Structure formats: C-alpha cells, structure tokens
Amino acid sequence: MGKGTTIKEAIKNWEDNHGTPASEATEVLLYFQWPPIEKMDNSLTQLTKCQKLSLSTNMIDKISGLGGMKNLKILSLGRNYIKALTGLEPLGDMLEELWISYNMIDKLRGIGVLKKLKVLYMSNNLVKEWGEFNKLQDLPLLEDLLFVGNPLHEAIEESAWRTEVMKRLPNLKKLDGVTCIHDLPEEE
C-alpha cells in the first residue's frame, strides 16, 4: 500500500468538495479517507472555527495536532488504531464529546484533562481493569458513557456491571445507550 492521505490533503479535498475554506467551517468530516489518514498533525490548527471534527475510520495511531482548535466540542476518532488518550490536553477546557470506539485503548491516562466532557463513547477498546475505569471519576460532567465491548464490561454480568458503574460514576444519566435509573425514595 502507498503512503496515507495527509491531514493537509484531506482538508484540501474537503474544501474542493464543499467550495468553502475549512477554516470557516464549524463541522469538518475527514472520515474514511482513501488512502487512510495515518497521522494527525498541525494542519488541523487551521480549523479554528470547527466545533465537530471527525477523523473516524482511518489508520491514526496517535492523537496530536489539536493545539489551535479553540472551539472544538465534538471529536470523533472511532475505528482507528489509537492506543492512548494522550494529546487531548489542548482540548481540556472545551471538548464536550469524545467518540473513540473501536480503537486499541487499554489505559485511560490523560482522560482527566477533559473537564467539560459530557459524552464518552469508547466501546470496543481494550480496557480490562477497574483501576483504569476509575480514571473516569476525574470527569465531573460525564453523563453519557458507552463502554460495551471492553474486556472489563465483557467479564461481568450486565446487572452487576450497571450497579458497579453507577456506584463509581453516580452522575451518569446514560450507560451503554440505556438511561440510568438512580435509586428513588420508596413510595409509601
């Protein structure tokens, strides 16, 4: 296989297809490029107005180049080869949704910088320990979590899973696509 599409090339293709500068767009979808994007880089910094960026279904193995994205609220990186959540630091005070399912993440180090994160879709990764899962407690606003398909989830019976997660993340409103029912006071 030849070399992958660069971010710069993908942005140029997007501009050619949309007839508008990517720097003005609030939503930039660079998913499923052919050949696939293999590397995120500083070309992303031109997307200053972008609120939703999708780089899903490529061959990216590392998160980087997000420094200039001052308005990004939704980052979609599903179906890549990402192994770690490092590189998210520039988004710490603004990112609200991270869609990172179908990757190779086994450790959640770095997730705690995302203080505004409300939605985390990270199904079908490689997290297998509660010690890693507990790092999600560093996300004060997290309300919607998708975690099915991780070894930790697969190892536990469903009702026990939900109970354990609710104990650890009492502010969740939705877990694995199902609304969380918190213990309500009993009626007389």
TANORNOR-V249229 format. One line per field, one symbol per residue. ss: DSSP state (h for helix, s for strand, l for the rest). Layout:
BEGIN
ss->???
END
This chain:
BEGIN
ss->llllslhhhhhhhhhhhhlllhhhllssslllllllsllllhhhhhlllllssslllllllllllllllllllsssllllllllllllhhhlllllssslllllllllllhhhlllllsssllllllllhhhhhhhhhlllllsssllllhhhhlllhhhhhhhhhhhlllllssllsslllllllll
END
